[in-house]
Amino acid sequence: MNRSIHTALIFGLLVINAGPAWGEQFVLFDTTFTYTKADADNSKPSKSHFYVKGDLINKDRPKDWTTPVDYRNGTAHVRLEVLDKPPGGAPTTWTICYIPNKGQGNGYGCMSAGIYREAGVYERDVPMTEFWENRSIIWEQGIKQMDLVIKDDSGGQGHAHKRKDAERYFPTRVRVTVVQVSAGSKYEPKLVAGLPAPAAVKP
């Protein structure tokens, strides 16, 4: 066999084999922010929302979440690092919503980062086919932004800005990271740049 053809074939095989490994997971967003009662009262179009869009969301996220790598049937690894929280142990959560380029039915879907009462690191794996209204997203059309909503533990309408004891929820400082893991793959923290040591708390 011609030497140059042989070399090209080897390189081609390496590229093909490297594809699935690269596609096993990607960081959808990793953002750190301080959130005050004024932020919650004045966020638009919806209160108690922090909007992950523009430069805050991975510009290289796939346009189609179903192929060539299947993220739609994979998992989302949610890492919530609560850096600062008012004392008193008020049960708090962040709802994490996928806002699609094109939706159907409800038009978007959301998962929970889990309930916490104090500062610390909280992690969970959420199947992409099990969170609220995940079928209202047309995954082939991709995601345009993510909405983070601070709430108490009372359910869907428990937005923290409505609380009479809002001083137990604000101000707070958090780092929220969502890593999308493809179907059949397992989350690998070593592949995520900038993460500290493994989480101290797991709900």
C-alpha positions as CSV (number, residue, x, y, z in Angstrom):
1,M,0.0,0.0,0.0
2,N,1.2,3.5,-0.8
3,R,2.7,5.0,2.4
4,S,0.8,8.3,2.2
5,I,-2.5,6.4,1.7
6,H,-1.7,4.2,4.7
7,T,-0.9,7.2,6.9
8,A,-4.2,8.9,5.8
9,L,-6.2,5.7,6.7
10,I,-4.6,5.6,10.1
11,F,-5.4,9.3,10.7
12,G,-9.0,8.8,9.5
13,L,-9.5,5.9,12.0
14,L,-8.1,8.0,14.8
15,V,-10.6,10.9,14.0
16,I,-13.5,8.5,13.8
17,N,-12.6,6.8,17.1
18,A,-12.0,10.2,18.8
19,G,-15.5,11.5,17.9
20,P,-17.6,9.6,20.4
21,A,-15.1,10.2,23.2
22,W,-15.2,13.9,22.6
23,G,-19.0,13.8,22.4
24,E,-19.6,12.0,25.7
25,Q,-20.2,15.2,27.7
26,F,-20.0,19.0,27.4
27,V,-20.5,21.9,29.8
28,L,-23.7,23.7,28.9
29,F,-22.9,26.5,31.3
30,D,-20.8,27.2,34.4
31,T,-21.7,30.5,36.0
32,T,-21.1,32.2,39.4
33,F,-23.2,35.1,40.5
34,T,-24.5,37.0,43.5
35,Y,-28.3,37.3,43.7
36,T,-30.1,39.9,45.8
37,K,-33.8,40.6,46.6
38,A,-33.5,43.6,44.3
39,D,-32.3,41.3,41.5
40,A,-35.2,39.0,42.1
41,D,-37.7,41.8,42.2
42,N,-36.4,43.4,39.0
43,S,-35.5,40.5,36.8
44,K,-37.4,40.6,33.5
45,P,-39.5,39.2,32.0
46,S,-40.0,37.0,35.2
47,K,-39.1,37.7,38.8
48,S,-36.7,35.5,40.8
49,H,-35.1,34.5,37.5
50,F,-31.4,34.6,36.5
51,Y,-31.0,34.3,32.8
52,V,-28.1,32.2,31.3
53,K,-27.8,33.4,27.7
54,G,-25.3,35.2,25.5
55,D,-21.8,34.7,26.7
56,L,-22.9,32.8,29.8
57,I,-24.0,29.7,27.8
58,N,-21.7,27.5,25.8
59,K,-21.6,28.9,22.2
60,D,-20.5,25.5,20.9
61,R,-23.5,23.6,22.2
62,P,-25.0,21.3,19.6
63,K,-27.7,22.6,17.3
64,D,-29.3,19.1,17.3
65,W,-29.3,17.3,20.6
66,T,-30.3,13.9,19.1
67,T,-27.6,13.3,16.5
68,P,-24.7,12.7,15.8
69,V,-24.4,12.5,19.6
70,D,-27.5,11.7,21.6
71,Y,-27.7,14.1,24.5
72,R,-31.5,14.1,24.5
73,N,-31.6,10.6,26.0
74,G,-28.6,11.1,28.2
75,T,-28.3,12.8,31.6
76,A,-27.7,16.3,32.9
77,H,-25.2,16.5,35.7
78,V,-26.1,19.4,38.0
79,R,-23.5,20.8,40.3
80,L,-24.7,23.6,42.6
81,E,-22.1,25.2,44.8
82,V,-23.7,27.5,47.4
83,L,-20.9,29.9,48.3
84,D,-23.0,32.2,50.6
85,K,-26.5,32.0,52.1
86,P,-28.2,33.8,54.9
87,P,-28.3,32.0,58.2
88,G,-31.4,30.2,59.5
89,G,-31.4,27.1,57.2
90,A,-34.3,28.1,55.0
91,P,-35.0,25.3,52.5
92,T,-34.0,26.7,49.1
93,T,-33.7,25.4,45.6
94,W,-32.9,26.5,42.1
95,T,-35.2,25.4,39.3
96,I,-33.2,25.0,36.1
97,C,-35.2,25.4,32.9
98,Y,-34.3,24.6,29.3
99,I,-35.6,27.3,26.9
100,P,-35.6,25.8,23.3
101,N,-35.3,27.5,20.0
102,K,-38.5,25.7,19.2
103,G,-41.0,24.2,21.6
104,Q,-44.4,22.5,21.7
105,G,-47.1,22.2,24.3
106,N,-45.8,24.0,27.4
107,G,-42.8,25.3,25.3
108,Y,-40.0,24.6,27.8
109,G,-38.9,22.1,30.5
110,C,-37.3,22.3,33.9
111,M,-35.4,20.2,36.5
112,S,-34.5,20.9,40.1
113,A,-31.0,21.4,41.6
114,G,-32.4,19.9,44.8
115,I,-33.3,21.4,48.2
116,Y,-30.5,22.8,50.4
117,R,-30.4,24.6,53.8
118,E,-26.8,25.7,54.0
119,A,-23.7,26.5,52.1
120,G,-21.9,23.6,50.4
121,V,-21.7,21.6,47.2
122,Y,-24.7,19.7,45.9
123,E,-24.7,17.4,42.9
124,R,-27.2,15.2,41.1
125,D,-27.7,13.4,37.8
126,V,-31.0,14.0,36.1
127,P,-32.2,11.8,33.3
128,M,-33.1,14.0,30.3
129,T,-36.3,12.0,29.7
130,E,-37.7,12.4,33.2
131,F,-37.8,16.0,34.2
132,W,-40.9,18.2,34.0
133,E,-42.2,18.9,30.5
134,N,-39.0,17.5,28.8
135,R,-41.2,16.5,25.8
136,S,-42.2,20.1,25.3
137,I,-38.8,20.8,23.8
138,I,-38.0,20.0,20.2
139,W,-34.5,18.8,20.9
140,E,-33.5,18.6,17.2
141,Q,-33.7,22.4,17.2
142,G,-31.4,23.0,20.1
143,I,-31.5,25.3,23.2
144,K,-31.3,29.1,23.1
145,Q,-30.9,29.8,26.8
146,M,-31.3,28.5,30.4
147,D,-33.4,30.1,33.1
148,L,-32.5,29.7,36.8
149,V,-35.3,30.3,39.3
150,I,-34.7,30.6,43.1
151,K,-37.5,29.1,45.1
152,D,-38.5,27.8,48.5
153,D,-39.5,24.1,49.0
154,S,-43.3,24.6,48.5
155,G,-43.4,23.7,44.8
156,G,-43.6,25.2,41.4
157,Q,-44.9,28.7,42.4
158,G,-42.7,29.1,45.5
159,H,-40.6,31.9,44.0
160,A,-38.3,33.4,46.7
161,H,-39.2,37.0,46.0
162,K,-42.7,36.4,47.3
163,R,-41.6,35.3,50.7
164,K,-42.4,37.6,53.7
165,D,-39.1,36.4,55.2
166,A,-37.1,37.1,52.1
167,E,-34.1,38.0,54.2
168,R,-33.6,34.2,54.8
169,Y,-33.1,33.7,51.0
170,F,-31.2,36.9,49.9
171,P,-28.5,37.8,49.3
172,T,-27.0,34.6,48.1
173,R,-24.0,33.7,46.0
174,V,-23.9,30.5,44.0
175,R,-22.0,28.7,41.2
176,V,-24.2,26.6,39.0
177,T,-22.7,24.1,36.5
178,V,-24.7,21.9,34.1
179,V,-22.8,19.2,32.2
180,Q,-24.7,17.3,29.5
181,V,-23.8,13.6,29.3
182,S,-24.7,11.6,26.2
183,A,-26.8,8.5,26.3
184,G,-24.9,5.5,27.6
185,S,-22.1,7.6,29.0
186,K,-21.1,8.4,32.6
187,Y,-20.3,11.9,33.9
188,E,-16.6,12.4,34.3
189,P,-15.6,15.4,36.5
190,K,-12.0,15.3,35.4
191,L,-13.1,16.4,31.9
192,V,-14.6,19.6,33.3
193,A,-12.0,22.4,33.5
194,G,-11.9,24.5,36.7
195,L,-13.8,22.3,39.1
196,P,-12.3,22.0,42.6
197,A,-12.1,18.8,44.6
198,P,-15.0,16.3,44.5
199,A,-18.2,17.5,46.1
200,A,-18.6,17.4,49.9
201,V,-22.3,17.0,49.9
202,K,-24.6,14.8,47.8
203,P,-28.3,14.8,48.4
